Amino acid sequence: MTTLDHPARDGAARDPVRIPFPVVDEVSRHCLQEEEPETVHIEVHLPGRLEPGRLREAFTEALHRHPRVLMRQAPTRWYSLRYAWELTEEPEVEVVTFPPPGPHALRDARTRSLTQAPPLSLSPPIRVEVVAQAGPSVDEAFDAVGVPRGPRAAAGRPAPAGPDHAGTVLLLTVNHTALDGPACLRILATAAELYGGEDNSPTAPPVRATTADLPLAGPETPSTWAPPARVAPGTPEASPGNGLLVTELPVPRRPRSAPYTVNDQLMVSTALTLAHWNREHGARPRPLRITMPVDDRPRDTGMPIGNGTRLVDVAFLPEEVDGRRTPTAVLLRRTADRTRALKSLTRPQLGHGASLLTAPVVPVVWRAALTRGLRRAAAPWTSTTLLSNIGRIPYSLDFGQEAGRAHAVWFSAPARMPRGLTVTTASTRGRLHLALRWSRALLGHGDGARLRDLFEHYLHATEEDTP
């Protein structure tokens, strides 16, 4: 099925087309928790205004051009062997909404994105809130979620469009059981093109330095059978759910001939940040394991919609990240070797074990109970954290002359225990947009601010300590 052929729309009354849940969707569906919803939060900042009726029309047409997103979970009986998606002809909910403007409108929309997942029972499992920034500058909008002002906090942020600046934030909430961030961004790019009439075709991916002829460096990585380090608890909050902090940093510099990528710099910065945090909190040194999504899908209109990334784990020995024994330049090179080798592997999205666990040989409700039990038992072996680097946003996200192009795009991935922390990055117009998201059972907002400061420090160190 292509993105333009929707079987459920080709004829008159007929039964909805059903698609069995892929492995990733099924495992996610088994492990849903009401306290910490599996949502992906995406926010896109525009300099101008959007017309409500025109935007709704453009987004509805974008859904029809990517009909795989028009889905809901089909009813399941106790003896069903699979969960299945039903494709619908039209959206069953109003996807685009316009909450009342106000000084806390963006903060409240972010809170809803972390606490209220779009239901799987209604098509499509995505929500778009259009938040008008009627008056506050960019700095004031950040203050609404507790990010400190001042020269350091505001450095490098895009300036308002003028003294009467009034921008718009598109805040998208995605049910991660059905979709991931890159797929949702593809739909948004189509909506932007339909709305503004501007070309939103993806740009060519950056050319990477060739490193295939270089030998692997460094010692052997830790065994996957050894339980990795956990993020040390900070100051947990009483309320359940996730907390979020977003900030903007310069994209780290690197020599043109460097055998590592910006993604490797982000990986090293994350590892050094967590090692430093754990030392501060008295945690015993253990190997770090950082999960990294790899996405090989094309970004054009034929991009498969759904959960399309595969997960790999990048490991670090305690002595590599203790801040004294291994120079940052050496650690960058070792990390580049490891990430390159992991990306080249061909393996199922969640590994071979998940494929066996989701084989339809017994009723799916039985497999759900088994999956939840195994997840609890395997908690000590879960990776330390997840670093999801979206990379350079491949679309201009240009909504036309009045609304303009996106000047900032943030993503955040779910952060429930036992990881309890996720780091998500994307770059737009030469700026790095960082989101830290954590489980409130592990960390508080002050902890998030400390982790942000550490990340910024170590990201800067990857620029200075070059080969």
N, C-alpha and C positions, 0 to 999 in steps of 0.2 A: 504494500500500500504506500503510495507516495503521499506527500504532504498536501496534494491538491485533490486526491481522490478519496472521498469519504463514503464508504459503502452504505452507511445509515442514511445518507441523503440522496442516494441515486434513484430510489423508487418510492412508491407510496408505502402504506402501512406494512411494516415488516418487523420481525424481532430485532432488537438491537444487536449489533455485532459485538461479540465477546472476545476478549484477549486475555489468556491466562496471565496471572501475575508473574513477571520475571523474578529471578532469585532475590535480587536486592529489595524489590517491593515486598515480597513475601516475608523476608526476615524482618524488615522494618515493621510490617503490619503485625507480626507476632509480638513484637516487643514494645508496642505503644504504651505510654504512661500518661495519665491525665495530668500529673503534677508538672511534668516537663515535656510539653508537646514537641513533636518532631517537625519543627518549622524551619524553613530557610527565610531569612530576612534580607531583603534587597531594597536599598533606597537610592534614588537617582535625583540629583539636584539640578534644576534648570534655572536659568536666569530670569525667565519671563513667565507669562500666564498661559493657561490652557482653557479652551472652551469646553464645558462639560458635555454638551450633546455631541459635539464633533469628536471628542476623545472616546466617548462610549461607542460611537459608531465605528471608529478606527480600530478599537480594541476587539470589538465583536467580530469584525471582518478578519482581523489577525488570527483569532481563534479558529475561524473557518478555514483559513489558509494552512493552519497547523492542526488538523482535526484530531490528531492523537491526544491533544490536551482536553478535548471535550469528552471526559470520561467520569464515571462514577463506579463505585464498587458494587458488583452485582450481589443480590441476596445469596447467603450461604446456608446450606442445610448441614446438619451434624455429620452426615456421611459424605459431603463433598470432598473430592480429592484435591481441588485447587481453589484458591481465590481467583476471581476474574474481574476485569474491567469491562464495563458496558460503554460503548461509544454512543453519544447522544447527538441528535441533529442540531440542537441549539443549547446555549447556556441555560441552566435551570435556576441560577441565582444572578443577581445584579453584581457583576464582577467589579466594576468601577464605582466607587463611592467618593463623596466629597464631605468629609467631616467639617463641622463648624470651625472657622479659623479662630486662633487665640494664642496667647503666649505659651501655652503648654500643649498645643495641638500636635506638634511633632513628637514630643516626649510620650504623649498618650498613644499615638499611633505605633511608636516603637514598642511600647508595653504590650499593646494588643498583638503585635507580631510575635512576641515571645511567649504569650500566654494563651492565645486563641488560634488554633489551627483551623483552616478551612475544612469543613467536613468531607469525608470521602464518599458520603452517600449522595452528594449533590455535585453535578457537573458544572464547571470545572473546579478542581481543588486548588484554586488560586484566588487571591483577593488583592485588589489595587486600591489604595487610599491616596487621594490627591490632596495634599496638605498645602494650603496657601500660606506663604511666609509674608504676612501683611505688615511690614514695617521692620521687624528685627533684622539686624545684620547677620552675617554668617557667624560671627563670634557669639552673638546673643543666642542664636539657635543652638550652638554647642553648649552654652551655659545651661540650657534647659535640661540637659542630661547629666549635669554635674562635672563637665570637663572644665578645669580651671582656665580662667583668662590670664592675660599677662603676656609679655613679649614672647616668652618661650612657647606657650600654648598656642598663640595665634600666628606664629611665624609661618610664612609661606602660604597662608590660606588665601583663596581667591577673593579679591576685593569685590564689594558690592558693585552692581552695575551703575550706580549713581546715587545721589542723595535720597531719592525716592524709591530705592531698590525694593522690589517686592517679588521674590522668586517663588518657585513651586518645587515641592518635593513629591515625587512618586514613590510611595512606600508599598512594596509588593510583599505579600506573605504567601509562601508556598508550602503545601503539605508535602514534606520530604518523602513520605511513603510513595508518592506518585511522581514527583518531579524533582529535578535538581536545579541549582542556580543557573548554569549555562543554558539549559533548555528554556528556562523562563526568560532569560535575557534575549534569546533568539526571538521569542514571541514579541517581546517589547520592542525590539528593533523593527520588526515588521509593522507593528502598530505605529511607531514613529514615522516610518516612511509613508504609511497610508494617511496619517494625520497631516504631516507637513509637506509632503510631496518631494522631500529631499532624498538623495541617495543614501541609504543606510547599509550598503553592501559591506561585508567584512573586509578589513584590510588584510594584506598578506602577513602571515606570521613572521616574526623577526628571524633573521639568519643567525644561526648559532655558530660559535667557533667549533671547528672540527677537533675532536679530542680522541677519536677512535684509535689513533696510532700511539697514544700515550699509555704506558703501563699503569695498572692499578697501583695505588699508593696506600701505605698505612698498614696497620696490623689487622688481624682478623676481627670481624665484627662479632658482637655478643651472640650467643646462641638464642634462637627464638624460644627455646624451652625454659630459659631463665626469666622469672618474673621481672618486668622492667620497673623503673622508678615510678612512683605516683607523684602528682603535684601535691606538695605539702599543704595542709590546711592553713588558711589564713584566719580571717574573722568571719565565720559563717553568719548568715542572716536567718532570722526566724521564719520568714515567709518562704515557701517553696518556689521552684521555677528557676529561670535564668536571669542573670544580669548582663548588661551590655555597655561597652565603652567604645566609641569610635573616635578616631583621630586621623590627622593628615600629616604625612612626612614627605621629604624629598625621596624620589627613587634613588637607591644607592648607586654611586658611581662604581665603575670597574674598568680596568684597562681593556682596550679593544681586543687585545690578543689573549685575554684571560681564559684559562681552560675551564671556567665555571660560569654559571649563569646567575641572574638576579634571583632566581628561585633557590639556588644553592646558598646565596647570601642570606635569604630569608630563613632557610632551614638552619643554618649555623646560628643566626641571631636568636631563633626560637630555642635551640638547644642550650646555648649559653645563658639565655634569660632564665630558663627553668632550672638549670644547674645552680645558678646564682641564687635564685629564689629558695631552692631547697636547702642550700647551705645556710642562708639567713635564718631558716626555720628549723635548723638542727636535724634535718633528715639524713639518714645514713646514705652515703654515695652508692648508687646503683646504676646500671646501664639505662640510658634513655632510649625509648623507641617512639618515633614520631610518624604517625600515619600521614601519607601524602596521596591525595587523589590524582589519578592520571586520566586525562580525557583526550582521546584520539579522534573524536568526531569532527566532521567538517562543520564550519560555521555558516554555510550558506543556507538558503531556504529549504534545502533537502536534509538539514540536520535532524537526526532521529530525536524525537521528543520523549522524555522520560528520565530515568536515572541511568546515565550513560558512562559514569566514571568507574574505574577500577581502583582498588586501594592497595598501596604497597607501604611497607614499614621501613623507615631509615633508622638505623641503629647507631648509637654512640657509646663508646666506653667511658667509664667515669673519669679516667685520667685525661681523656681528650677534651673534656669540657670543664676541667677544674680551674681554668683561667690562668694557669701558671706553666704547666708542662708542655702544652702544645700550642705553638704560635697560630694565630688566626689564619694566616696564609696557608699553612699546612692543612689545617682543618677544612678550609674551603676546598682545597684540592681533593682531599679524601672524600668529602661529601659529594663533590662532582662525580668522582669515580663510582660511588655507591648509587647515586640517583640515576646516572646513565645506565648502569647495569640493571637496575630494577625496572626502568622504563622499557628496556629492550625485551624483558621476559614476556612470554605469552602465557597468561593464566586467567581463570575466571575472575569476575569482578570481585567476589568476596573469598576467593580461594576454592579449592576442590572440596573441602569439608562442607561448605555452605551448599554447594551443588548437590551433594549426597543428602544433606539434611532436608532439602526441599523437594526431593524426588517424590512424585505423586503415587506412592505405593500404599499409604494408609491415609485415613481422613485427615484433612488439613487441621482440624481442631486438635487432633492428637499431636501432630507435628508442632503446633503452636506451643503446647504445654512442654514438650521436650526442648524446644528451642529456648524458651524462657529459663528452664532449669539449667541448660548448658551455659547460657549467658551468665547466670549468677555464679555457676561453678568456675567459669573461665575468667571472672572479673580480675583476679590478680595478674593474669597474663595479657589483659587489655593494654594497648599502647598508652604511653604517658599522655600524649595529646595528639590533636589533629591540626596540621597546617594545610589549609586549602588556599593555594595561590591561584586566583583566577587569571592572573597575568594582565597584560595590557588589554583593555576593553577593545574588542575588534570592531565595534560599531561606533559610528559617530553619535548615535542616539540624538539625531537632529530633528526636532519637532517643528521646524520652520522658523520664519522670521520673528514671529511674536514670542514664541516660547523659547526658542534658541536651542543650543546644544548642551548636553550634560557636561558640567564641569567637575562633578564628583560622583562616584558610584561606590557604595559600600555593600558588602555581603556579610552575613554571619551564618555559621552552621550550628546545628544543635550541640549543646554542651552538657548533657546529663552525665551523671556518675556511671561508671567509675572513673572515666577520664576527668570530667568536671571542668574542662577548659578547652576551647578551640580558638585558633588564630586564623583569621581569614584576611587575605589581602587582594587588592586589585589596583591597577594604575590607570589613571585618566589624565590626559594632557600633561604628562611628565610628573605627576604627583602620585604618591603611594597612599592608598586609602586602607587603613588598618582597622579591623574590628576585633576586639577581644570579647568573647562571650563565655560566661562561666555559670556553673551551678551554684546557687546560693547556699546549698548545703556544704559547699567547700570554701567559697570566697565571698568577700563583701566588696562594695564599690571602692573603698580605699585600697584594697588589694589589687583591684583592676588597674587603678592609677599607678601603683608601684610597678606592676608588670609592664605597663606601657612605657614607663620611664626606663626600665631595664632594657626593653626591646629596642627603644630608640638609641640607647647608649651602645649596645652591641651591634646594631645595624650600622652605626657610624664607624665602629671598629673594623667592620669588614671592608670599608673604603680605605682606611688608613694603613692597615697591615696587609699590604699587597706583596706578591712574590717579587 
